[in-house]
Amino acid sequence: MTCKMCGITGRCQRCQGSAYLLDGRCMPQAGACTAAGLVAVGGPGDSAYGRACVAAGGVCRFDAPHSCRSPKALGDCAASRITSRNATCLACHNASWLVNGVCKRQLVCGRGSVYEETGERCNCNEALATGGVARTCKRCHARKEPRGGGVLYTNPKGVLTECRSCKAPHLMHKGKCIARAACPPAMARYLVGSMGGRCEAPFTCVRGKRDGGEAPGGSCKCADSSLCRDCAWRAGREEQRCTMCKKRTLLFDGRCIGEAECIGMGLVPVSAKRGGRCYSKGADD
């Protein structure tokens, strides 16, 4: 049975099972639309529910007697204009914004304090219950409705906001931007540059990829990435220590130094293109 819903006359109003609604009947193939001089709405990647034949230039609307679900590429679209070449959303459901004919469940506020999708001005500040404003977030997502797993707050413009990256020296922890001193002792304080710091489980950074921690395989950097290739982001105030140097610098006490500095401290340099070390005299190599 491919008809999901029918009217009092018995004519089908909505099809399922990848069938296409045409004149009150569910047709198994998109070719039936073409044969009737209509456009088949629904194809690979789209829902198997709510496909229909629509006249070129017509409107595809899910809640209409001739029910039609807009292509998935349009997002959370309630009604779309159909042509022989494409579809353009005309109206979104309440949880989305209409942007250039496509529905967006979130807008990204980042560089230049403008939404990447629309170019409109935005901010990631948080309106506090005390009446103040917290300006600790650098990059955020605006949403109309909460999503599972996210930590949302309201910005001064009344927009639901989810912070994605904090301004240095603040660190992201459980969806909030916190001061470095507030990061629990068992966590690492990862921060390289002016944003993107996190209070997270310790991990090592090897060739720009995380080993261990909360996001193994993700990208990372060492604090002195110009000289340090690999490093360990440790718990507490010890923070980051380099574990392998590059550009013929030498590893000494968790940092990379030059040969002259090593000799100047009365130590022995063992040079290499990378992996060189600065040893105490008499130490085992």
Rosetta blueprint (number, residue, H / E / L):
1 M L
2 T L
3 C E
4 K E
5 M E
6 C E
7 G L
8 I L
9 T L
10 G L
11 R L
12 C E
13 Q E
14 R E
15 C E
16 Q L
17 G L
18 S L
19 A L
20 Y E
21 L E
22 L E
23 D L
24 G L
25 R E
26 C E
27 M E
28 P L
29 Q L
30 A L
31 G H
32 A H
33 C H
34 T H
35 A H
36 A L
37 G L
38 L L
39 V E
40 A E
41 V E
42 G L
43 G L
44 P L
45 G L
46 D L
47 S L
48 A L
49 Y L
50 G L
51 R L
52 A E
53 C E
54 V E
55 A L
56 A L
57 G L
58 G L
59 V E
60 C E
61 R E
62 F L
63 D L
64 A L
65 P L
66 H L
67 S L
68 C L
69 R L
70 S L
71 P L
72 K H
73 A H
74 L H
75 G L
76 D L
77 C E
78 A E
79 A E
80 S E
81 R E
82 I E
83 T L
84 S L
85 R L
86 N L
87 A E
88 T E
89 C E
90 L E
91 A E
92 C E
93 H L
94 N L
95 A L
96 S L
97 W E
98 L E
99 V E
100 N L
101 G L
102 V E
103 C E
104 K E
105 R L
106 Q E
107 L E
108 V E
109 C E
110 G L
111 R H
112 G H
113 S H
114 V E
115 Y E
116 E L
117 E L
118 T L
119 G L
120 E L
121 R E
122 C L
123 N L
124 C L
125 N L
126 E E
127 A E
128 L L
129 A L
130 T L
131 G L
132 G L
133 V E
134 A E
135 R L
136 T L
137 C E
138 K E
139 R E
140 C E
141 H E
142 A E
143 R E
144 K L
145 E L
146 P L
147 R L
148 G L
149 G L
150 G L
151 V L
152 L L
153 Y E
154 T E
155 N L
156 P L
157 K L
158 G L
159 V L
160 L E
161 T E
162 E E
163 C E
164 R E
165 S E
166 C E
167 K E
168 A L
169 P L
170 H L
171 L E
172 M E
173 H E
174 K L
175 G L
176 K E
177 C E
178 I E
179 A L
180 R H
181 A H
182 A H
183 C L
184 P L
185 P L
186 A L
187 M L
188 A E
189 R E
190 Y E
191 L L
192 V L
193 G L
194 S L
195 M E
196 G L
197 G L
198 R E
199 C E
200 E E
201 A L
202 P L
203 F E
204 T E
205 C E
206 V E
207 R L
208 G L
209 K E
210 R E
211 D E
212 G L
213 G L
214 E L
215 A L
216 P L
217 G L
218 G L
219 S E
220 C L
221 K L
222 C L
223 A L
224 D L
225 S L
226 S L
227 L L
228 C E
229 R E
230 D E
231 C E
232 A E
233 W E
234 R L
235 A E
236 G H
237 R H
238 E H
239 E L
240 Q E
241 R E
242 C E
243 T E
244 M E
245 C E
246 K L
247 K L
248 R L
249 T L
250 L E
251 L E
252 F E
253 D L
254 G L
255 R E
256 C E
257 I E
258 G L
259 E H
260 A H
261 E H
262 C H
263 I H
264 G H
265 M L
266 G L
267 L L
268 V E
269 P E
270 V E
271 S L
272 A L
273 K L
274 R L
275 G L
276 G E
277 R E
278 C E
279 Y E
280 S L
281 K L
282 G L
283 A L
284 D L
285 D L
